Amino acid sequence: MRTARSIDRVMIATSLLGAATLWLTGCNIIGPAYYFIHGPEKVPAAFELDRKRTTIVFVDDQNSMLKRRNLRQEIGAAATETIQREKLVDDMLDSRAAIIASTRDRDGEPMSVVDIGRATKADVVIHVIIDGFTLSQDGVSYAPVAAVRVKIIDAKNDTRLFPPAQLDKGLPVNVTMFEKPSSPPTTSAAVVQAENELAREVGQTVAELFFEHEVRRPNRRSQ
């Protein structure tokens, strides 16, 4: 039960907040006032993962959009680590196991996502399909961009959980990082570092589909 003193404190705080809001509104500074009252803008989860089901991330680059194979590992690891950090799933498998399983062709055909899930003992597969990945679209500006599609597959029951049927090819996810005040990197070491940074951002962006998160990111201009 609130005491008279605690109620007084709430009333005082509310009055101060109202005064601050009026002052900020009078100065046409709506953004800070909104942030002060509501906090940062949030994006709701697009899909809720089942915490109790063993899950793996499979990064699929059949169109060879990634210049280095280990970029698949960077993307998968970043997505897996973010999901674990947010405690969305109790048992997340190492994404490298899915990449290894995908190399086991059957009768000259790539393994299906369901078979990859079953081969790794995963109930659910987060299927990330790479459609684009570049540090510069025009060859002059240094503005990393990536495009992927995401599907959630129930490997145990051979069904798709997400997205809805109208998005048959998967949910498009675009990652555009802030333009750097320099030209694209040219040395091998600098290129590797920049590509790894973009890959990790892609992985984190994929993971953000599964929990409420802030709109603004320090490295990312848009999603």
Rosetta blueprint (number, residue, H / E / L):
1 M L
2 R L
3 T L
4 A H
5 R H
6 S H
7 I H
8 D H
9 R H
10 V H
11 M H
12 I H
13 A H
14 T H
15 S H
16 L H
17 L H
18 G H
19 A H
20 A H
21 T H
22 L H
23 W H
24 L H
25 T H
26 G H
27 C L
28 N L
29 I L
30 I H
31 G H
32 P H
33 A H
34 Y H
35 Y H
36 F H
37 I H
38 H H
39 G L
40 P L
41 E L
42 K E
43 V E
44 P L
45 A L
46 A L
47 F L
48 E L
49 L L
50 D L
51 R L
52 K L
53 R L
54 T L
55 T E
56 I E
57 V E
58 F E
59 V E
60 D E
61 D L
62 Q L
63 N L
64 S L
65 M L
66 L L
67 K L
68 R L
69 R L
70 N H
71 L H
72 R H
73 Q H
74 E H
75 I H
76 G H
77 A H
78 A H
79 A H
80 T H
81 E H
82 T H
83 I H
84 Q H
85 R H
86 E L
87 K L
88 L L
89 V L
90 D L
91 D L
92 M E
93 L L
94 D L
95 S H
96 R H
97 A H
98 A H
99 I H
100 I H
101 A H
102 S H
103 T L
104 R L
105 D L
106 R E
107 D L
108 G L
109 E E
110 P L
111 M L
112 S L
113 V H
114 V H
115 D H
116 I H
117 G H
118 R H
119 A H
120 T L
121 K L
122 A L
123 D L
124 V E
125 V E
126 I E
127 H E
128 V E
129 I E
130 I E
131 D E
132 G E
133 F E
134 T E
135 L L
136 S L
137 Q L
138 D L
139 G L
140 V L
141 S L
142 Y E
143 A L
144 P L
145 V E
146 A E
147 A E
148 V E
149 R E
150 V E
151 K E
152 I E
153 I E
154 D E
155 A L
156 K L
157 N L
158 D L
159 T E
160 R E
161 L E
162 F E
163 P L
164 P L
165 A L
166 Q L
167 L L
168 D L
169 K L
170 G L
171 L E
172 P E
173 V E
174 N E
175 V E
176 T E
177 M E
178 F L
179 E L
180 K E
181 P L
182 S L
183 S L
184 P L
185 P L
186 T L
187 T L
188 S H
189 A H
190 A H
191 V H
192 V H
193 Q H
194 A H
195 E H
196 N H
197 E H
198 L H
199 A H
200 R H
201 E H
202 V H
203 G H
204 Q H
205 T H
206 V H
207 A H
208 E H
209 L H
210 F H
211 F L
212 E L
213 H E
214 E E
215 V L
216 R L
217 R L
218 P L
219 N L
220 R E
221 R E
222 S E
223 Q L
